Amino acid sequence: MTARTPSMTARSSADSSAFKRGDVSALSRRLPGMVFAVSLSALFLLTACQERRAGQTLRIFAASSLQESFHELAARFERDNPEIHVQLNFGGSQVLRVQLEQGARADLFASANAEHAMALSAAGVLEQAQPFAENELVVIVPKDNPARLATFRDLSRAPRIVMGTEAVPIGKYSRVVLKRAAERFGSEFVTRVNERVVSEESNVRLVRAKVEFGEVDAAIVYGTDAVASVRVSAIAIPEDINATVEYLIGHTTRSKNVQAARAFVTFLRSPTAQVILERRGFLVEAM
């Protein structure tokens, strides 16, 4: 067994220390460059993502009755088009029309009433709108149905009824139904219904909410609004007096994302989108 001499031990320690100092020194010289390169790459990636997202935001103004369906449609569209972010703004079609007339920024307008879309087209705010779905009206009652209504004709004995105002699509369509009902059941039927109206609301979601919370006994809403709520039950309106609701969509003339807007409209006509719309209660066969 050979004993290590003090000189050998000292030399080994010195060599080891020198090696470590060399490693640290070399690493110290390379580290700033490595950090800079990583930071620069991260900055470029973040900037690219921000620019892509900011440059591809598709703003859609849509009727209140489209909320559930358009949230689902937007999510699917974004999944198929990851470079496009969809921003949704819901309201009564008449309110959205006024906002657009006053210069609100939007790329697409989906209306529950052809009149509002046509007015915007005539004003040069909207390109020609296209139909993409239809709806129909139903009577809704709270789940416990305290007034014990079973048919549309029973509406005239509901103690409290809520309707949309005459200015909003659901209010206009409801009055079309009542006008036709007068021809079938007599004017007294409509008189009794109108006497029981305790509230008029500015969009269909507010109408439905009154029934959901038990504040009224009945209301007329879109069929899709009945499908979307677990707190109400629907009563069919006879086909010969019901109203057909046509939904239209078009891109605005001020849109900065016309290509993305057209892509969304095309998507609405795809089998995938039609399945979603049908599941939500819309009629798409005639589109």
Residue pairs with C-beta under 8 A, 6 or more apart in sequence:
52 83
53 85
56 83
56 84
56 85
56 257
56 260
57 84
57 85
57 86
57 87
57 257
58 84
58 85
58 86
58 87
58 107
58 108
58 257
58 260
58 261
58 264
59 87
59 89
59 105
59 106
59 107
59 108
60 70
60 74
60 86
60 87
60 88
60 89
60 106
60 107
60 108
60 109
60 110
60 264
61 89
61 91
61 96
61 99
61 100
61 104
61 106
61 108
61 109
61 110
62 70
62 88
62 89
62 90
62 96
62 108
62 109
62 110
63 90
63 91
63 92
63 93
63 96
63 110
63 111
63 112
63 113
63 169
63 247
64 90
64 91
64 92
64 112
64 203
64 204
64 205
65 112
65 135
65 170
65 204
65 205
65 222
65 224
65 225
66 90
66 110
66 112
66 247
67 90
67 205
67 228
68 224
68 228
68 280
69 224
69 276
69 277
69 280
69 282
70 88
70 90
70 110
71 88
72 276
72 280
73 267
73 268
73 273
73 276
73 277
74 86
74 88
76 272
76 273
76 276
77 84
77 86
77 264
77 267
78 84
78 85
78 86
80 267
81 260
81 263
84 257
84 260
84 263
86 264
89 96
89 106
91 99
91 203
92 168
92 169
92 202
92 203
92 204
93 111
93 112
93 113
93 116
93 168
93 169
94 113
94 116
94 167
94 168
94 169
95 202
95 203
96 109
96 111
96 116
97 109
97 111
97 116
97 119
97 120
100 106
100 109
100 120
100 125
100 126
100 252
101 120
101 123
101 125
105 254
106 252
106 255
107 251
107 252
107 255
107 256
107 257
107 258
107 260
107 261
108 249
108 250
108 251
108 252
108 255
108 261
108 264
108 265
109 117
109 120
109 126
109 129
109 249
109 250
109 251
109 252
110 132
110 247
110 248
110 249
111 117
111 129
111 169
111 247
111 248
111 249
112 135
112 169
112 170
112 222
112 245
112 247
113 169
113 172
113 245
114 129
114 246
114 248
116 169
117 126
117 129
117 248
117 250
118 129
120 126
120 250
120 252
121 127
121 128
121 129
121 250
124 253
125 252
125 253
125 254
126 250
126 251
126 252
126 253
127 250
127 251
127 252
127 253
128 250
129 248
129 249
129 250
130 248
130 249
130 250
130 265
131 246
131 247
131 248
131 287
132 247
132 248
132 249
132 265
132 268
132 269
132 277
132 284
132 287
133 246
133 247
133 268
133 277
133 282
133 283
133 284
133 287
134 244
134 245
134 246
134 247
134 282
134 283
134 284
134 286
134 287
135 222
135 223
135 224
135 244
135 245
135 247
135 281
135 282
135 283
136 222
136 223
136 237
136 242
136 243
136 244
136 245
136 283
137 173
137 174
137 177
137 220
137 221
137 222
137 223
137 237
137 242
137 243
137 245
138 220
138 221
138 222
138 223
138 226
138 234
138 235
138 236
138 237
139 149
139 152
139 155
139 218
139 219
139 220
139 234
139 235
139 236
139 237
140 208
140 211
140 218
140 219
140 220
140 221
140 225
140 226
140 229
140 232
140 233
140 234
140 235
141 147
141 149
141 158
141 211
141 217
141 218
141 232
141 233
141 235
142 211
142 212
142 214
142 217
142 231
142 232
142 233
143 230
143 231
143 232
143 233
144 214
145 233
146 214
146 217
147 154
147 157
147 158
147 159
147 217
147 218
148 154
149 155
149 157
149 158
149 217
149 218
149 235
150 235
151 235
152 181
152 235
152 236
152 237
152 238
152 241
153 185
153 189
154 235
155 161
155 193
155 218
156 185
156 189
156 192
156 193
156 196
157 192
158 193
158 196
158 216
158 217
158 218
159 196
159 217
160 196
160 198
160 215
160 216
160 217
160 218
161 193
161 196
161 197
161 198
161 216
161 217
161 218
161 219
162 197
162 198
162 199
162 200
162 201
162 207
162 210
162 211
162 215
162 216
162 218
162 219
163 170
163 171
163 174
163 197
163 199
163 200
163 201
163 207
163 219
163 220
164 170
164 171
164 172
164 174
164 200
164 201
164 202
164 203
164 204
164 207
164 220
165 171
165 200
165 201
165 202
166 172
166 175
167 202
168 201
168 202
168 203
168 204
169 204
169 245
170 203
170 204
170 207
170 220
170 221
170 222
171 200
173 220
173 243
173 245
174 220
176 243
177 220
177 237
177 241
177 242
177 243
178 190
178 193
178 194
179 190
180 240
180 241
181 189
181 190
181 241
182 189
182 190
183 241
184 238
184 240
184 241
198 216
199 210
199 215
199 216
201 207
201 210
204 221
204 222
204 225
205 225
207 219
207 220
207 221
208 219
208 221
208 225
208 229
208 232
210 216
210 219
211 217
211 218
211 219
211 231
211 232
212 229
212 231
212 232
220 237
222 245
222 281
223 234
223 281
224 280
224 281
224 282
226 232
226 233
226 234
226 281
227 234
227 280
227 281
228 280
228 281
247 282
249 265
249 268
250 265
251 258
251 261
251 262
251 265
255 261
267 273
268 277
269 287
274 284
274 287
277 284
278 284
